[in-house]
């Protein structure tokens, strides 16, 4: 698996889907710190307010 960029998330993190793909999966990115995530990762990103973004929740449920 290709390396995802993982940065320390700060308090203003906002996750969103990108138009990129990694190994056939949709790539998500944090708009604040630049961390990246794909649905096969064992962890789930959450925004600064602790809420899992709807786009992330949707792909999580689909697996
Ligand atoms: Zn972040």
PDB file of the backbone (N, CA, C, O) and the ligand in Angstrom, with CONECT records:
HET     ZN  A 101       1
ATOM      1  N   UNK A   1       0.837  -1.193   0.000  1.00  0.00           N
ATOM      2  CA  UNK A   1       0.000   0.000   0.000  1.00  0.00           C
ATOM      3  C   UNK A   1       0.870   1.241   0.000  1.00  0.00           C
ATOM      4  O   UNK A   1       1.893   1.313   0.682  1.00  0.00           O
ATOM      5  N   UNK A   2       0.446   2.194  -0.767  1.00  0.00           N
ATOM      6  CA  UNK A   2       1.186   3.452  -0.810  1.00  0.00           C
ATOM      7  C   UNK A   2       1.089   4.158   0.529  1.00  0.00           C
ATOM      8  O   UNK A   2       0.173   3.926   1.318  1.00  0.00           O
ATOM      9  N   UNK A   3       2.034   5.002   0.755  1.00  0.00           N
ATOM     10  CA  UNK A   3       2.055   5.719   2.023  1.00  0.00           C
ATOM     11  C   UNK A   3       1.043   6.850   2.025  1.00  0.00           C
ATOM     12  O   UNK A   3       0.960   7.641   1.085  1.00  0.00           O
ATOM     13  N   UNK A   4       0.292   6.904   3.084  1.00  0.00           N
ATOM     14  CA  UNK A   4      -0.593   8.034   3.295  1.00  0.00           C
ATOM     15  C   UNK A   4       0.165   9.092   4.072  1.00  0.00           C
ATOM     16  O   UNK A   4       1.030   8.796   4.896  1.00  0.00           O
ATOM     17  N   UNK A   5      -0.176  10.288   3.791  1.00  0.00           N
ATOM     18  CA  UNK A   5       0.417  11.364   4.576  1.00  0.00           C
ATOM     19  C   UNK A   5      -0.377  11.529   5.866  1.00  0.00           C
ATOM     20  O   UNK A   5      -1.578  11.798   5.833  1.00  0.00           O
ATOM     21  N   UNK A   6       0.282  11.371   6.973  1.00  0.00           N
ATOM     22  CA  UNK A   6      -0.379  11.511   8.272  1.00  0.00           C
ATOM     23  C   UNK A   6       0.337  12.601   9.054  1.00  0.00           C
ATOM     24  O   UNK A   6       1.521  12.492   9.370  1.00  0.00           O
ATOM     25  N   UNK A   7      -0.391  13.626   9.350  1.00  0.00           N
ATOM     26  CA  UNK A   7       0.167  14.739  10.107  1.00  0.00           C
ATOM     27  C   UNK A   7      -0.580  14.859  11.428  1.00  0.00           C
ATOM     28  O   UNK A   7      -1.709  14.384  11.553  1.00  0.00           O
ATOM     29  N   UNK A   8       0.044  15.490  12.408  1.00  0.00           N
ATOM     30  CA  UNK A   8      -0.683  15.735  13.660  1.00  0.00           C
ATOM     31  C   UNK A   8      -1.858  16.667  13.396  1.00  0.00           C
ATOM     32  O   UNK A   8      -1.681  17.790  12.924  1.00  0.00           O
ATOM     33  N   UNK A   9      -3.046  16.194  13.703  1.00  0.00           N
ATOM     34  CA  UNK A   9      -4.220  17.014  13.441  1.00  0.00           C
ATOM     35  C   UNK A   9      -4.343  18.120  14.479  1.00  0.00           C
ATOM     36  O   UNK A   9      -4.148  17.920  15.678  1.00  0.00           O
ATOM     37  N   UNK A  10      -4.668  19.267  13.973  1.00  0.00           N
ATOM     38  CA  UNK A  10      -4.866  20.399  14.876  1.00  0.00           C
ATOM     39  C   UNK A  10      -6.347  20.576  15.177  1.00  0.00           C
ATOM     40  O   UNK A  10      -7.177  19.758  14.780  1.00  0.00           O
ATOM     41  N   UNK A  11      -6.662  21.639  15.876  1.00  0.00           N
ATOM     42  CA  UNK A  11      -8.025  21.810  16.379  1.00  0.00           C
ATOM     43  C   UNK A  11      -9.008  22.257  15.306  1.00  0.00           C
ATOM     44  O   UNK A  11     -10.215  22.287  15.550  1.00  0.00           O
ATOM     45  N   UNK A  12      -8.516  22.599  14.135  1.00  0.00           N
ATOM     46  CA  UNK A  12      -9.441  23.097  13.119  1.00  0.00           C
ATOM     47  C   UNK A  12      -9.598  22.123  11.953  1.00  0.00           C
ATOM     48  O   UNK A  12      -9.907  22.525  10.831  1.00  0.00           O
ATOM     49  N   UNK A  13      -9.384  20.849  12.232  1.00  0.00           N
ATOM     50  CA  UNK A  13      -9.417  19.871  11.148  1.00  0.00           C
ATOM     51  C   UNK A  13     -10.796  19.739  10.519  1.00  0.00           C
ATOM     52  O   UNK A  13     -11.819  19.733  11.204  1.00  0.00           O
ATOM     53  N   UNK A  14     -10.793  19.636   9.217  1.00  0.00           N
ATOM     54  CA  UNK A  14     -12.024  19.417   8.467  1.00  0.00           C
ATOM     55  C   UNK A  14     -11.729  18.407   7.368  1.00  0.00           C
ATOM     56  O   UNK A  14     -10.974  18.694   6.439  1.00  0.00           O
ATOM     57  N   UNK A  15     -12.324  17.229   7.475  1.00  0.00           N
ATOM     58  CA  UNK A  15     -12.093  16.162   6.506  1.00  0.00           C
ATOM     59  C   UNK A  15     -13.067  16.279   5.346  1.00  0.00           C
ATOM     60  O   UNK A  15     -14.233  16.636   5.516  1.00  0.00           O
ATOM     61  N   UNK A  16     -12.560  15.970   4.174  1.00  0.00           N
ATOM     62  CA  UNK A  16     -13.430  15.999   3.006  1.00  0.00           C
ATOM     63  C   UNK A  16     -12.893  15.026   1.969  1.00  0.00           C
ATOM     64  O   UNK A  16     -11.708  14.693   1.951  1.00  0.00           O
ATOM     65  N   UNK A  17     -13.798  14.583   1.110  1.00  0.00           N
ATOM     66  CA  UNK A  17     -13.399  13.713   0.014  1.00  0.00           C
ATOM     67  C   UNK A  17     -12.630  14.530  -1.012  1.00  0.00           C
ATOM     68  O   UNK A  17     -12.920  15.704  -1.239  1.00  0.00           O
ATOM     69  N   UNK A  18     -11.654  13.895  -1.622  1.00  0.00           N
ATOM     70  CA  UNK A  18     -10.937  14.534  -2.715  1.00  0.00           C
ATOM     71  C   UNK A  18     -11.321  13.842  -4.016  1.00  0.00           C
ATOM     72  O   UNK A  18     -12.029  12.835  -4.008  1.00  0.00           O
ATOM     73  N   UNK A  19     -10.856  14.379  -5.116  1.00  0.00           N
ATOM     74  CA  UNK A  19     -11.142  13.733  -6.396  1.00  0.00           C
ATOM     75  C   UNK A  19     -10.036  12.749  -6.769  1.00  0.00           C
ATOM     76  O   UNK A  19      -9.968  12.287  -7.908  1.00  0.00           O
ATOM     77  N   UNK A  20      -9.188  12.436  -5.823  1.00  0.00           N
ATOM     78  CA  UNK A  20      -8.098  11.488  -6.084  1.00  0.00           C
ATOM     79  C   UNK A  20      -8.455  10.102  -5.584  1.00  0.00           C
ATOM     80  O   UNK A  20      -9.355   9.929  -4.762  1.00  0.00           O
ATOM     81  N   UNK A  21      -7.732   9.120  -6.097  1.00  0.00           N
ATOM     82  CA  UNK A  21      -7.890   7.753  -5.634  1.00  0.00           C
ATOM     83  C   UNK A  21      -6.531   7.187  -5.298  1.00  0.00           C
ATOM     84  O   UNK A  21      -5.514   7.570  -5.876  1.00  0.00           O
ATOM     85  N   UNK A  22      -6.532   6.254  -4.337  1.00  0.00           N
ATOM     86  CA  UNK A  22      -5.311   5.562  -3.957  1.00  0.00           C
ATOM     87  C   UNK A  22      -5.616   4.068  -3.942  1.00  0.00           C
ATOM     88  O   UNK A  22      -6.427   3.601  -3.143  1.00  0.00           O
ATOM     89  N   UNK A  23      -4.967   3.329  -4.825  1.00  0.00           N
ATOM     90  CA  UNK A  23      -5.227   1.888  -4.933  1.00  0.00           C
ATOM     91  C   UNK A  23      -6.713   1.606  -5.111  1.00  0.00           C
ATOM     92  O   UNK A  23      -7.234   0.650  -4.537  1.00  0.00           O
ATOM     93  N   UNK A  24      -7.392   2.416  -5.890  1.00  0.00           N
ATOM     94  CA  UNK A  24      -8.794   2.185  -6.189  1.00  0.00           C
ATOM     95  C   UNK A  24      -9.766   2.669  -5.140  1.00  0.00           C
ATOM     96  O   UNK A  24     -10.976   2.507  -5.292  1.00  0.00           O
ATOM     97  N   UNK A  25      -9.257   3.255  -4.088  1.00  0.00           N
ATOM     98  CA  UNK A  25     -10.141   3.778  -3.048  1.00  0.00           C
ATOM     99  C   UNK A  25     -10.175   5.298  -3.122  1.00  0.00           C
ATOM    100  O   UNK A  25      -9.208   5.944  -3.526  1.00  0.00           O
ATOM    101  N   UNK A  26     -11.296   5.840  -2.726  1.00  0.00           N
ATOM    102  CA  UNK A  26     -11.378   7.285  -2.689  1.00  0.00           C
ATOM    103  C   UNK A  26     -10.475   7.834  -1.594  1.00  0.00           C
ATOM    104  O   UNK A  26     -10.439   7.330  -0.472  1.00  0.00           O
ATOM    105  N   UNK A  27      -9.757   8.867  -1.955  1.00  0.00           N
ATOM    106  CA  UNK A  27      -8.836   9.478  -1.004  1.00  0.00           C
ATOM    107  C   UNK A  27      -9.514  10.660  -0.317  1.00  0.00           C
ATOM    108  O   UNK A  27     -10.111  11.524  -0.960  1.00  0.00           O
ATOM    109  N   UNK A  28      -9.404  10.669   0.998  1.00  0.00           N
ATOM    110  CA  UNK A  28      -9.917  11.782   1.797  1.00  0.00           C
ATOM    111  C   UNK A  28      -8.729  12.561   2.336  1.00  0.00           C
ATOM    112  O   UNK A  28      -7.643  12.014   2.529  1.00  0.00           O
ATOM    113  N   UNK A  29      -8.953  13.832   2.574  1.00  0.00           N
ATOM    114  CA  UNK A  29      -7.867  14.650   3.091  1.00  0.00           C
ATOM    115  C   UNK A  29      -8.397  15.634   4.114  1.00  0.00           C
ATOM    116  O   UNK A  29      -9.529  16.112   4.034  1.00  0.00           O
ATOM    117  N   UNK A  30      -7.536  15.919   5.078  1.00  0.00           N
ATOM    118  CA  UNK A  30      -7.873  16.946   6.060  1.00  0.00           C
ATOM    119  C   UNK A  30      -7.471  18.293   5.500  1.00  0.00           C
ATOM    120  O   UNK A  30      -6.323  18.491   5.102  1.00  0.00           O
ATOM    121  N   UNK A  31      -8.406  19.214   5.468  1.00  0.00           N
ATOM    122  CA  UNK A  31      -8.127  20.508   4.887  1.00  0.00           C
ATOM    123  C   UNK A  31      -7.217  21.368   5.734  1.00  0.00           C
ATOM    124  O   UNK A  31      -6.727  22.395   5.267  1.00  0.00           O
ATOM    125  N   UNK A  32      -6.987  20.975   6.951  1.00  0.00           N
ATOM    126  CA  UNK A  32      -6.166  21.786   7.836  1.00  0.00           C
ATOM    127  C   UNK A  32      -4.715  21.327   7.853  1.00  0.00           C
ATOM    128  O   UNK A  32      -3.809  22.108   7.561  1.00  0.00           O
ATOM    129  N   UNK A  33      -4.494  20.062   8.195  1.00  0.00           N
ATOM    130  CA  UNK A  33      -3.118  19.606   8.375  1.00  0.00           C
ATOM    131  C   UNK A  33      -2.609  18.809   7.190  1.00  0.00           C
ATOM    132  O   UNK A  33      -1.413  18.533   7.107  1.00  0.00           O
ATOM    133  N   UNK A  34      -3.490  18.430   6.267  1.00  0.00           N
ATOM    134  CA  UNK A  34      -3.043  17.715   5.086  1.00  0.00           C
ATOM    135  C   UNK A  34      -2.948  16.213   5.250  1.00  0.00           C
ATOM    136  O   UNK A  34      -2.445  15.539   4.351  1.00  0.00           O
ATOM    137  N   UNK A  35      -3.411  15.657   6.367  1.00  0.00           N
ATOM    138  CA  UNK A  35      -3.428  14.210   6.520  1.00  0.00           C
ATOM    139  C   UNK A  35      -4.337  13.580   5.471  1.00  0.00           C
ATOM    140  O   UNK A  35      -5.279  14.203   4.982  1.00  0.00           O
ATOM    141  N   UNK A  36      -4.032  12.337   5.142  1.00  0.00           N
ATOM    142  CA  UNK A  36      -4.823  11.630   4.137  1.00  0.00           C
ATOM    143  C   UNK A  36      -5.387  10.349   4.730  1.00  0.00           C
ATOM    144  O   UNK A  36      -4.848   9.799   5.690  1.00  0.00           O
ATOM    145  N   UNK A  37      -6.491   9.882   4.133  1.00  0.00           N
ATOM    146  CA  UNK A  37      -7.169   8.692   4.658  1.00  0.00           C
ATOM    147  C   UNK A  37      -7.910   8.003   3.522  1.00  0.00           C
ATOM    148  O   UNK A  37      -8.467   8.648   2.633  1.00  0.00           O
ATOM    149  N   UNK A  38      -7.902   6.675   3.576  1.00  0.00           N
ATOM    150  CA  UNK A  38      -8.735   5.890   2.669  1.00  0.00           C
ATOM    151  C   UNK A  38      -9.568   4.939   3.508  1.00  0.00           C
ATOM    152  O   UNK A  38      -9.181   4.611   4.630  1.00  0.00           O
ATOM    153  N   UNK A  39     -10.714   4.484   2.985  1.00  0.00           N
ATOM    154  CA  UNK A  39     -11.644   3.690   3.801  1.00  0.00           C
ATOM    155  C   UNK A  39     -11.074   2.400   4.366  1.00  0.00           C
ATOM    156  O   UNK A  39     -11.612   1.877   5.342  1.00  0.00           O
ATOM    157  N   UNK A  40     -10.002   1.867   3.786  1.00  0.00           N
ATOM    158  CA  UNK A  40      -9.449   0.613   4.307  1.00  0.00           C
ATOM    159  C   UNK A  40      -8.589   0.823   5.540  1.00  0.00           C
ATOM    160  O   UNK A  40      -8.132  -0.146   6.146  1.00  0.00           O
ATOM    161  N   UNK A  41      -8.363   2.060   5.917  1.00  0.00           N
ATOM    162  CA  UNK A  41      -7.572   2.321   7.123  1.00  0.00           C
ATOM    163  C   UNK A  41      -8.343   1.869   8.358  1.00  0.00           C
ATOM    164  O   UNK A  41      -9.569   1.970   8.402  1.00  0.00           O
ATOM    165  N   UNK A  42      -7.617   1.367   9.368  1.00  0.00           N
ATOM    166  CA  UNK A  42      -8.307   0.852  10.570  1.00  0.00           C
ATOM    167  C   UNK A  42      -8.885   1.948  11.447  1.00  0.00           C
ATOM    168  O   UNK A  42      -9.678   1.660  12.344  1.00  0.00           O
ATOM    169  N   UNK A  43      -8.515   3.175  11.213  1.00  0.00           N
ATOM    170  CA  UNK A  43      -9.031   4.287  12.027  1.00  0.00           C
ATOM    171  C   UNK A  43      -9.993   5.126  11.209  1.00  0.00           C
ATOM    172  O   UNK A  43     -10.028   5.051   9.981  1.00  0.00           O
ATOM    173  N   UNK A  44     -10.759   5.912  11.906  1.00  0.00           N
ATOM    174  CA  UNK A  44     -11.746   6.771  11.252  1.00  0.00           C
ATOM    175  C   UNK A  44     -11.468   8.217  11.625  1.00  0.00           C
ATOM    176  O   UNK A  44     -11.408   8.557  12.806  1.00  0.00           O
ATOM    177  N   UNK A  45     -11.302   9.051  10.640  1.00  0.00           N
ATOM    178  CA  UNK A  45     -11.032  10.455  10.949  1.00  0.00           C
ATOM    179  C   UNK A  45     -12.269  11.178  11.451  1.00  0.00           C
ATOM    180  O   UNK A  45     -13.392  10.835  11.083  1.00  0.00           O
ATOM    181  N   UNK A  46     -12.061  12.163  12.281  1.00  0.00           N
ATOM    182  CA  UNK A  46     -13.156  12.994  12.772  1.00  0.00           C
ATOM    183  C   UNK A  46     -12.731  14.448  12.706  1.00  0.00           C
ATOM    184  O   UNK A  46     -11.551  14.779  12.818  1.00  0.00           O
ATOM    185  N   UNK A  47     -13.709  15.294  12.524  1.00  0.00           N
ATOM    186  CA  UNK A  47     -13.417  16.716  12.475  1.00  0.00           C
ATOM    187  C   UNK A  47     -13.055  17.236  13.860  1.00  0.00           C
ATOM    188  O   UNK A  47     -13.125  16.515  14.855  1.00  0.00           O
ATOM    189  N   UNK A  48     -12.675  18.478  13.897  1.00  0.00           N
ATOM    190  CA  UNK A  48     -12.231  19.074  15.146  1.00  0.00           C
ATOM    191  C   UNK A  48     -13.313  19.045  16.222  1.00  0.00           C
ATOM    192  O   UNK A  48     -13.017  19.035  17.417  1.00  0.00           O
ATOM    193  N   UNK A  49     -14.573  19.032  15.781  1.00  0.00           N
ATOM    194  CA  UNK A  49     -15.670  19.000  16.757  1.00  0.00           C
ATOM    195  C   UNK A  49     -16.019  17.581  17.190  1.00  0.00           C
ATOM    196  O   UNK A  49     -16.970  17.375  17.945  1.00  0.00           O
ATOM    197  N   UNK A  50     -15.250  16.600  16.713  1.00  0.00           N
ATOM    198  CA  UNK A  50     -15.455  15.221  17.133  1.00  0.00           C
ATOM    199  C   UNK A  50     -16.464  14.462  16.308  1.00  0.00           C
ATOM    200  O   UNK A  50     -16.706  13.282  16.564  1.00  0.00           O
ATOM    201  N   UNK A  51     -17.055  15.103  15.332  1.00  0.00           N
ATOM    202  CA  UNK A  51     -18.068  14.473  14.497  1.00  0.00           C
ATOM    203  C   UNK A  51     -17.406  13.882  13.258  1.00  0.00           C
ATOM    204  O   UNK A  51     -16.585  14.526  12.604  1.00  0.00           O
ATOM    205  N   UNK A  52     -17.782  12.639  12.949  1.00  0.00           N
ATOM    206  CA  UNK A  52     -17.274  12.020  11.728  1.00  0.00           C
ATOM    207  C   UNK A  52     -17.988  12.647  10.535  1.00  0.00           C
ATOM    208  O   UNK A  52     -19.218  12.668  10.494  1.00  0.00           O
ATOM    209  N   UNK A  53     -17.242  13.150   9.580  1.00  0.00           N
ATOM    210  CA  UNK A  53     -17.871  13.814   8.436  1.00  0.00           C
ATOM    211  C   UNK A  53     -18.798  12.868   7.681  1.00  0.00           C
ATOM    212  O   UNK A  53     -18.519  11.672   7.596  1.00  0.00           O
ATOM    213  N   UNK A  54     -19.892  13.383   7.135  1.00  0.00           N
ATOM    214  CA  UNK A  54     -20.870  12.528   6.439  1.00  0.00           C
ATOM    215  C   UNK A  54     -20.258  11.704   5.309  1.00  0.00           C
ATOM    216  O   UNK A  54     -20.615  10.541   5.121  1.00  0.00           O
ATOM    217  N   UNK A  55     -19.355  12.297   4.571  1.00  0.00           N
ATOM    218  CA  UNK A  55     -18.724  11.542   3.480  1.00  0.00           C
ATOM    219  C   UNK A  55     -17.954  10.343   4.010  1.00  0.00           C
ATOM    220  O   UNK A  55     -17.979   9.261   3.423  1.00  0.00           O
ATOM    221  N   UNK A  56     -17.274  10.553   5.124  1.00  0.00           N
ATOM    222  CA  UNK A  56     -16.497   9.467   5.726  1.00  0.00           C
ATOM    223  C   UNK A  56     -17.433   8.391   6.277  1.00  0.00           C
ATOM    224  O   UNK A  56     -17.211   7.197   6.077  1.00  0.00           O
ATOM    225  N   UNK A  57     -18.478   8.831   6.972  1.00  0.00           N
ATOM    226  CA  UNK A  57     -19.436   7.882   7.551  1.00  0.00           C
ATOM    227  C   UNK A  57     -20.080   7.032   6.465  1.00  0.00           C
ATOM    228  O   UNK A  57     -20.337   5.846   6.668  1.00  0.00           O
ATOM    229  N   UNK A  58     -20.335   7.629   5.331  1.00  0.00           N
ATOM    230  CA  UNK A  58     -21.009   6.907   4.245  1.00  0.00           C
ATOM    231  C   UNK A  58     -20.119   5.793   3.701  1.00  0.00           C
ATOM    232  O   UNK A  58     -20.594   4.673   3.513  1.00  0.00           O
ATOM    233  N   UNK A  59     -18.859   6.066   3.450  1.00  0.00           N
ATOM    234  CA  UNK A  59     -17.996   5.027   2.911  1.00  0.00           C
ATOM    235  C   UNK A  59     -17.686   3.985   3.965  1.00  0.00           C
ATOM    236  O   UNK A  59     -17.437   2.828   3.627  1.00  0.00           O
ATOM    237  N   UNK A  60     -17.694   4.359   5.218  1.00  0.00           N
ATOM    238  CA  UNK A  60     -17.478   3.396   6.286  1.00  0.00           C
ATOM    239  C   UNK A  60     -18.632   2.392   6.342  1.00  0.00           C
ATOM    240  O   UNK A  60     -18.412   1.191   6.504  1.00  0.00           O
ATOM    241  N   UNK A  61     -19.843   2.888   6.208  1.00  0.00           N
ATOM    242  CA  UNK A  61     -21.001   2.009   6.281  1.00  0.00           C
ATOM    243  C   UNK A  61     -21.060   1.073   5.087  1.00  0.00           C
ATOM    244  O   UNK A  61     -21.626  -0.017   5.167  1.00  0.00           O
ATOM    245  N   UNK A  62     -20.476   1.503   3.988  1.00  0.00           N
ATOM    246  CA  UNK A  62     -20.542   0.713   2.772  1.00  0.00           C
ATOM    247  C   UNK A  62     -19.633  -0.490   2.754  1.00  0.00           C
ATOM    248  O   UNK A  62     -19.668  -1.273   1.805  1.00  0.00           O
ATOM    249  N   UNK A  63     -18.815  -0.659   3.786  1.00  0.00           N
ATOM    250  CA  UNK A  63     -17.872  -1.757   3.775  1.00  0.00           C
ATOM    251  C   UNK A  63     -18.298  -2.907   4.653  1.00  0.00           C
ATOM    252  O   UNK A  63     -17.591  -3.912   4.741  1.00  0.00           O
TER     253      UNK A  63
HETATM  254 ZN    ZN A 101      -6.096  17.367  10.387  1.00  0.00          ZN
END
